[in-house]
Amino acid sequence: MTLPDRHNQYSFKGFTEKVRSVDFYSDDSFFQRIVNHYCSDELPALHDKLLKLSFKVSFRWSELADRIARPELRPYMEHYDAFNQRVDRIVRPLETSLLEQEAFSEALFSSRTGKWENFTKRFLLHQIGESCVMCPTACTEGLIALIQEFPEGRHPELSKILLHCTEGIDGDFGIGAQFMTEIQGGSDIPANLLEVEPVGDHYRVYGAKFFCSAMHADYSVITAKVTGSEDVGTFIVPSWLPGEKKHERRNGYRINRFKWKLGTAELPTAEIEYDGAVAYAVGPTNRGVANAVGIVLTLSRIAVATSSAAAMTRAAREALIYSQFRDVFGKKICEWPLAAGQLRDLQDAAQRTTAGAFKVYDLFIRLGKTLQPGLESKDPLDIRKLKFNLRELIILQKLVSAYETVDVIRKAMSIFGGHGVIEDFSSLPRLFRDATVNELWEGPRNVLLMQVFRDIQRVSSWYPPEEFTSNILQGAPKETVESLSATLKDLLAEPPFFELSPGAMERAALWETFCDDLFRAYQEQALNEVGRAPLLKQ
């Protein structure tokens, strides 16, 4: 029996002390297990580096991320200075600048950084959410990879940009962005209308881009068409020409307005207009779609999947901690069968997604961390098949993991009851909003579903679909492989995407289910290879 007590002294201290004391690496047995499984060549040095970084990420940087997310600290624009000069100054809180500077000082893309060190450190960083750091990190990686792909005839300015973004200059590390979306095209890059005009050894840019994230970056990768051509090329535009940043004179473009987004609110996303900005071509100016998608967006899709796994991990962990603290109807939340099953599902999804992300990245490393723009290749057939596996796994991973993350975080929020939607009670509302936006980055679900179908269809003459299925599901139960192979063969026999009819819509829905089932089978096999372990040491 509970009697009234006007001096109710209930406290959440037990929960807050526990959740704020968790070290994202040293307290996560599963993360340590997966590092030991995949990163043995870099141990024990990598273990020590992760312990050191995790201490910063789990406590100081996590607190900074929470602070940055407050609505009153969101970035805003000052278009003019006191002398009526157009400056388009992006105003961000000091906490954002500190976090960004410290995170980029980890030199994630330096030649001195190990192949697994980059990935595992970013998995830790992703657990604090966007915080105006992780999107620019992914964009910087894409910019670097694009420049590195074309060393021949490289403009001297591109070499300087590459150095700035990889090794840093006087301790300052360059930050990249990617601006591809236009008002008329969305994800349809071939529909770009932005114009670049050749001027000597460089280009001048004219026109508008409609969805430009990491607007504060030093450099941006853009897609555009050379004057008089229908072909799309890739170009890099410095935000400021040499010596101009301190004077706040932008390189021939205006920031018209910031986007008001549901999530990743700390990240300035804008509409911009070019009026003669200096740009440098990267690669053939008639191969921009292949280079943008095959290199830049592919790396960003890997980053989205890593972000998804990290967000699921933190959501599952914090829901578990709260469930072990909170009493409801005479029991801890975790002692009620329905909640216990949901907590199990949360942890399983987090571990399955993390294991899948590491397995995909392992294939990426084994193939030399090279990406294939388009499907054409002169490689031996066995290598072509492996590269195709990687291409499709990256797309499948992005569309499946990002979609599931929203559901996982929503379920984790439900464990908290009403506190699940309180922005300063836990990280979950912020992670939920970020995950909703993440699902749309680098190609929304429907676009990617159709891309996988077309890719498998196009290579079927040299890579039979049943062989593709069995190759990516090596080690999975035989009946699972056979069932998925039969479904794929049936769907390819009658493509569902090219005419509007009830039957086509039904088969399109079956294709969506197939892609989810296929990649989750891949994740399950990845998890079985690593083995389960607690997300949180007791």
C-alpha positions in Angstrom: 0.0 0.0 0.0 1.3 3.4 -0.9 0.2 6.4 1.2 0.3 10.0 0.1 3.6 11.9 0.7 3.7 15.6 -0.2 7.5 15.4 0.3 8.2 12.8 -2.4 12.0 12.5 -2.6 12.1 10.3 -5.6 15.4 10.7 -7.5 16.9 9.6 -10.9 20.4 9.7 -9.4 21.0 6.0 -9.8 20.2 6.1 -13.5 22.1 9.3 -14.2 25.2 8.2 -12.3 25.2 4.9 -14.2 24.5 6.2 -17.7 27.1 9.0 -17.3 29.8 6.6 -16.1 29.7 4.3 -19.1 32.9 4.2 -21.2 31.8 3.4 -24.8 34.7 1.1 -25.4 36.0 -0.4 -22.2 32.5 -1.2 -20.9 31.3 -2.7 -24.2 32.3 -6.4 -24.3 30.8 -6.9 -27.7 32.7 -4.0 -29.3 35.9 -5.3 -27.8 35.1 -8.8 -29.1 34.5 -7.5 -32.7 37.7 -5.5 -32.6 39.7 -8.6 -31.6 38.0 -10.6 -34.3 38.7 -8.2 -37.2 41.5 -5.9 -36.2 44.1 -8.4 -34.8 46.8 -7.1 -37.1 46.7 -3.7 -35.4 46.4 -4.9 -31.8 47.4 -4.2 -29.0 48.3 -0.6 -30.2 44.7 -0.1 -31.5 43.3 -1.2 -28.2 45.3 1.5 -26.4 44.2 4.1 -28.9 40.6 3.2 -28.6 40.8 3.4 -24.8 42.3 6.8 -25.0 39.8 8.1 -27.5 36.8 6.5 -25.8 37.6 8.4 -22.6 37.2 11.7 -24.5 34.2 10.6 -26.5 32.2 9.0 -23.7 32.5 11.9 -21.3 33.7 15.3 -22.4 32.7 15.1 -26.1 29.4 13.4 -25.2 28.6 16.3 -22.9 29.6 18.8 -25.5 27.3 17.1 -28.0 24.4 17.3 -25.6 25.0 21.0 -25.1 25.3 21.7 -28.8 22.0 20.1 -29.4 20.0 22.7 -27.4 17.7 24.8 -29.7 19.2 28.1 -28.6 22.6 27.1 -29.8 21.7 26.0 -33.3 23.7 27.7 -36.1 22.4 30.8 -37.8 23.4 33.2 -40.6 24.7 36.7 -40.6 24.6 37.8 -44.2 26.2 41.2 -43.8 28.8 42.7 -41.5 28.6 46.1 -39.9 29.9 47.8 -43.1 27.2 46.4 -45.3 29.5 43.9 -46.9 28.1 40.5 -47.8 29.9 37.9 -45.7 27.5 35.0 -45.2 29.0 34.3 -41.8 27.9 31.0 -40.2 27.6 31.5 -36.4 28.1 28.4 -34.4 28.6 27.9 -30.6 32.0 27.6 -29.2 31.3 24.1 -28.1 30.8 23.0 -31.7 34.1 24.6 -32.8 35.9 22.9 -29.9 34.4 19.5 -30.6 35.1 19.7 -34.3 38.7 20.9 -33.9 39.5 18.1 -31.4 37.8 15.4 -33.4 39.5 16.4 -36.7 42.8 16.6 -34.8 42.6 12.8 -34.5 43.9 12.8 -38.1 41.5 10.0 -39.1 42.6 10.2 -42.8 46.4 10.6 -42.3 48.7 8.1 -43.8 49.8 7.4 -40.2 46.3 6.2 -39.3 45.8 2.4 -39.5 43.1 1.0 -41.8 41.0 -0.3 -38.8 41.9 2.6 -36.6 39.9 5.0 -38.8 36.8 2.8 -38.8 36.7 1.9 -35.1 37.4 5.4 -34.0 34.5 6.7 -36.1 32.2 4.0 -34.6 33.0 5.5 -31.2 32.4 9.1 -32.5 29.1 8.2 -34.1 27.7 7.2 -30.7 27.5 10.9 -29.7 25.3 11.6 -32.7 25.8 14.1 -35.5 26.9 17.2 -33.5 28.1 18.9 -36.7 31.1 16.5 -36.8 30.2 13.2 -38.3 28.7 14.3 -41.6 31.7 16.5 -42.4 33.9 13.6 -41.5 32.2 11.4 -44.1 32.2 14.2 -46.7 35.9 14.8 -46.1 36.7 11.1 -46.7 34.8 11.2 -50.0 36.6 14.3 -51.1 40.0 12.8 -50.3 39.2 9.5 -52.1 38.0 11.4 -55.2 41.3 13.4 -55.4 43.4 10.3 -54.8 41.6 8.4 -57.5 43.0 10.8 -60.2 46.7 11.5 -59.6 47.5 12.1 -63.2 47.4 15.7 -64.3 46.2 16.8 -60.9 46.0 20.6 -60.5 48.5 21.9 -57.9 45.6 23.4 -55.8 44.1 19.9 -55.5 47.4 18.6 -54.1 47.3 21.3 -51.4 43.7 20.5 -50.6 44.6 16.8 -50.3 47.4 17.6 -47.9 45.2 19.9 -45.8 42.5 17.3 -45.4 44.8 14.3 -44.7 47.9 15.5 -42.8 46.8 19.0 -41.9 48.7 22.2 -42.3 50.2 23.7 -39.1 47.8 21.6 -37.0 44.7 22.7 -38.9 42.8 19.9 -40.8 40.7 20.7 -43.8 37.0 19.8 -43.8 35.1 18.7 -46.9 31.4 18.8 -48.0 29.5 17.5 -51.0 26.9 19.5 -52.9 25.1 17.5 -55.5 21.3 18.1 -55.1 19.5 20.6 -57.2 15.9 21.8 -56.9 14.7 20.0 -60.0 16.6 16.7 -59.5 16.9 15.5 -55.9 18.9 12.3 -56.2 18.8 12.4 -60.0 22.3 13.7 -60.6 22.1 13.5 -64.4 19.4 16.1 -64.2 21.9 18.7 -62.8 21.8 22.1 -64.5 24.7 23.7 -62.6 27.2 25.1 -65.2 30.9 25.2 -65.0 32.8 27.3 -67.6 36.4 26.6 -68.5 38.8 29.5 -67.7 42.4 28.6 -68.3 43.5 25.7 -66.0 40.3 25.9 -63.8 36.6 26.5 -64.1 34.0 29.1 -63.0 30.7 27.9 -61.5 27.3 29.4 -62.2 23.9 28.4 -60.9 22.4 26.9 -57.7 22.5 24.0 -55.4 19.5 23.3 -53.2 20.6 20.9 -50.4 24.1 21.6 -49.2 25.2 20.2 -45.8 28.4 20.9 -43.9 28.0 24.4 -45.2 30.9 25.6 -42.9 33.4 23.3 -44.7 36.6 24.5 -46.3 36.0 22.6 -49.6 33.1 21.0 -51.4 32.7 18.3 -54.1 30.1 19.4 -56.6 28.6 17.9 -59.7 28.0 20.1 -62.7 27.9 20.2 -66.5 30.6 22.0 -68.5 29.2 24.8 -70.7 27.6 23.3 -73.8 27.7 19.7 -72.6 25.1 17.2 -71.3 27.7 15.2 -69.4 28.1 15.6 -65.6 31.6 16.1 -64.1 32.9 16.3 -60.5 34.7 19.5 -59.3 36.1 20.8 -56.1 35.2 24.3 -55.0 37.2 26.0 -52.2 34.9 28.0 -49.8 37.6 30.7 -49.8 40.4 31.4 -52.1 43.9 31.6 -50.5 44.1 34.4 -47.9 40.4 35.3 -48.1 39.0 33.3 -45.2 40.2 35.7 -42.6 38.5 38.5 -44.5 35.3 36.5 -44.9 35.2 36.9 -48.6 33.6 33.8 -50.1 34.7 32.2 -53.3 32.1 33.5 -55.7 28.9 32.2 -54.1 26.1 33.2 -51.7 24.4 31.3 -49.0 20.7 32.1 -49.5 19.3 30.4 -46.4 19.6 27.6 -44.0 17.3 24.6 -44.1 15.1 23.9 -41.2 15.6 20.1 -40.7 14.0 17.6 -38.5 17.3 16.2 -37.4 21.0 16.8 -37.6 20.0 20.3 -36.5 23.5 21.2 -35.4 24.7 20.8 -39.0 24.3 23.8 -41.2 22.5 22.8 -44.4 21.7 25.5 -46.9 20.7 26.7 -50.4 23.5 28.4 -52.3 24.0 30.3 -55.5 27.2 30.4 -57.4 28.3 33.4 -59.4 31.7 32.6 -60.8 33.2 30.5 -58.0 36.6 29.1 -58.9 36.6 25.3 -59.2 39.0 22.5 -60.2 38.0 19.4 -62.2 38.6 16.0 -60.6 38.6 13.2 -63.1 37.1 13.2 -66.6 34.3 15.8 -66.9 32.1 13.2 -68.6 32.3 10.7 -65.8 30.9 12.7 -62.9 27.9 10.5 -62.1 30.0 7.4 -61.9 32.7 9.1 -59.8 30.2 10.9 -57.5 28.1 7.8 -56.9 30.9 5.1 -57.1 33.4 7.0 -54.9 31.9 9.9 -52.9 28.4 8.6 -52.1 29.6 5.0 -51.6 31.9 6.1 -48.8 29.1 8.2 -47.3 26.8 5.2 -47.4 29.4 3.2 -45.4 29.4 6.1 -42.9 25.6 6.1 -42.7 25.7 2.3 -41.9 28.3 2.9 -39.2 26.3 5.7 -37.8 23.2 3.4 -37.7 25.1 0.7 -35.8 26.5 3.2 -33.3 23.1 4.8 -32.7 21.5 1.4 -32.1 24.3 0.5 -29.7 23.8 3.6 -27.6 20.0 3.4 -27.7 20.0 -0.3 -26.6 22.6 0.4 -23.9 20.7 3.4 -22.4 17.4 1.6 -22.5 18.9 -1.4 -20.7 20.4 0.9 -18.0 17.0 2.6 -17.4 15.1 -0.7 -17.4 17.4 -2.0 -14.6 16.9 1.2 -12.6 13.2 2.0 -12.9 10.5 0.2 -10.8 7.0 -0.1 -12.3 4.1 -1.9 -10.7 6.4 -3.6 -8.2 9.2 -4.8 -10.6 12.1 -3.4 -12.5 11.1 -2.8 -16.1 13.6 -5.4 -17.3 11.8 -8.0 -15.1 8.5 -7.8 -17.2 8.5 -10.4 -20.0 7.3 -8.0 -22.7 9.9 -5.4 -21.9 12.6 -8.1 -21.5 11.9 -9.4 -25.0 12.0 -5.9 -26.4 15.4 -5.2 -24.7 16.7 -8.5 -26.1 15.5 -7.4 -29.6 17.2 -4.0 -29.2 20.6 -5.6 -28.3 20.3 -8.2 -31.0 19.6 -5.5 -33.6 22.5 -3.4 -32.4 24.9 -6.3 -32.4 23.7 -7.7 -35.8 24.0 -4.3 -37.4 27.5 -3.7 -36.0 28.7 -7.2 -37.0 27.4 -6.6 -40.5 29.1 -3.2 -40.7 32.4 -4.6 -39.7 32.1 -7.5 -42.2 31.4 -5.2 -45.1 34.3 -3.0 -44.1 36.5 -6.0 -43.9 35.7 -6.8 -47.5 36.4 -3.2 -48.4 39.9 -3.5 -46.8 40.6 -6.8 -48.4 39.9 -5.3 -51.8 42.5 -2.6 -51.1 40.0 0.1 -50.0 39.4 0.9 -53.7 36.0 1.7 -55.1 34.7 0.9 -58.6 32.9 3.8 -60.4 30.3 2.0 -62.4 30.1 -1.7 -63.2 32.6 -1.9 -66.0 36.0 -3.4 -65.1 39.0 -5.1 -66.7 39.7 -7.1 -63.5 39.7 -10.9 -63.6 36.2 -12.4 -63.2 36.7 -13.5 -59.6 37.8 -10.0 -58.6 34.9 -8.4 -60.5 32.5 -10.5 -58.6 34.0 -9.6 -55.2 33.9 -5.9 -56.2 30.3 -6.3 -57.2 29.5 -8.0 -53.9 31.0 -5.0 -52.1 29.1 -2.5 -54.2 25.7 -4.2 -53.6 26.4 -4.9 -49.9 27.2 -1.2 -49.3 23.9 -0.2 -50.9 21.9 -2.9 -49.1 23.5 -2.1 -45.8 22.6 1.6 -46.1 19.0 1.0 -47.1 18.4 -1.7 -44.5 20.4 -0.4 -41.5 19.3 3.2 -41.8 15.6 2.1 -42.1 15.8 -0.2 -39.1 17.6 2.3 -36.9 14.5 4.5 -36.7 12.4 1.6 -35.4 15.1 0.5 -33.0 15.5 3.9 -31.4 11.7 4.4 -31.2 11.4 1.0 -29.4 14.2 2.1 -27.0 12.4 5.3 -26.3 9.3 3.4 -25.4 11.2 1.6 -22.6 11.6 5.1 -21.0 7.9 5.8 -21.2 7.2 9.5 -21.2 10.8 10.3 -20.4 11.7 8.8 -23.8 10.7 12.0 -25.6 12.3 14.4 -23.1 15.2 16.0 -25.0 17.4 16.5 -22.0 16.6 13.2 -20.2 18.6 11.0 -22.6 20.3 11.0 -25.9 17.5 9.1 -27.6 15.3 11.9 -29.0 18.3 13.5 -30.6 19.5 10.2 -32.0 16.0 9.5 -33.3 15.8 12.8 -35.2 19.3 12.2 -36.6 18.4 8.7 -37.7 15.3 9.9 -39.5 17.4 12.3 -41.6 20.2 9.7 -42.0 17.7 7.4 -43.7 17.4 9.9 -46.5 21.0 10.8 -46.9 22.9 9.4 -49.9 19.9 8.0 -51.7 16.5 7.4 -50.2 15.3 3.8 -49.8 13.2 3.5 -53.0 16.1 4.8 -55.2 18.5 2.3 -53.7 16.1 -0.6 -53.9 15.8 0.1 -57.7 19.5 0.5 -58.0 20.2 -2.9 -56.5 17.7 -4.5 -58.9 19.2 -2.8 -61.9 22.7 -3.7 -60.9 21.9 -7.4 -60.5 20.0 -7.5 -63.7 22.9 -5.8 -65.6 25.6 -8.3 -64.5 23.5 -11.5 -64.8 25.3 -12.5 -68.0 28.6 -13.0 -66.1 27.3 -13.2 -62.5 24.3 -15.5 -62.1 21.9 -14.2 -59.4 21.9 -17.5 -57.5 25.7 -17.4 -57.4 25.7 -13.8 -56.1 23.3 -14.8 -53.3 25.3 -17.9 -52.2 28.6 -15.9 -52.4 27.5 -13.1 -50.0 25.8 -15.6 -47.7 28.7 -18.1 -47.3 28.3 -20.0 -44.1 24.6 -19.2 -43.8 22.0 -22.1 -43.4 21.6 -23.9 -46.8 17.8 -23.5 -46.7 18.1 -19.7 -46.2 20.4 -19.4 -49.2 18.3 -21.6 -51.4 15.1 -19.8 -50.5 16.5 -16.3 -51.1 18.1 -17.5 -54.4 14.8 -18.8 -55.7 13.0 -15.6 -54.7 15.7 -13.4 -56.5 15.5 -15.5 -59.6 11.7 -15.2 -59.7 11.7 -11.5 -59.2 14.3 -10.9 -62.0 12.2 -13.0 -64.4 9.4 -10.4 -64.1 10.8 -7.0 -63.2 8.4 -5.0 -61.0 9.5 -1.4 -61.7 8.7 -0.5 -65.2 4.9 -0.4 -65.5 2.2 0.7 -63.0 -0.2 -2.1 -62.2 -1.5 -3.8 -59.1 0.7 -6.8 -59.9 3.8 -4.7 -60.3 3.2 -2.9 -57.0 2.8 -6.3 -55.3 6.1 -7.5 -56.8 7.8 -4.3 -55.9 6.8 -4.8 -52.3 8.2 -8.4 -52.5 11.5 -7.0 -53.8 11.7 -4.6 -50.8 11.0 -7.5 -48.4 13.6 -9.6 -50.2 16.3 -7.0 -49.9 15.6 -6.7 -46.2 15.7 -10.5 -45.7 18.9 -10.9 -47.8 20.9 -8.3 -45.9 19.6 -9.4 -42.5 20.7 -12.9 -43.3 24.1 -11.5 -44.1 24.1 -9.6 -40.7 23.1 -12.8 -38.9 25.9 -14.7 -40.4 28.4 -11.9 -39.5 27.1 -12.0 -35.9 27.5 -15.8 -35.7 31.1 -15.5 -36.9 31.9 -13.0 -34.2 29.8 -14.4 -31.4 27.5 -12.5 -29.0 28.7 -10.7 -25.9 27.1 -8.2 -23.5 26.8 -4.6 -24.7 27.3 -3.4 -21.2 29.5 -5.0 -18.5 27.6 -5.6 -15.3 
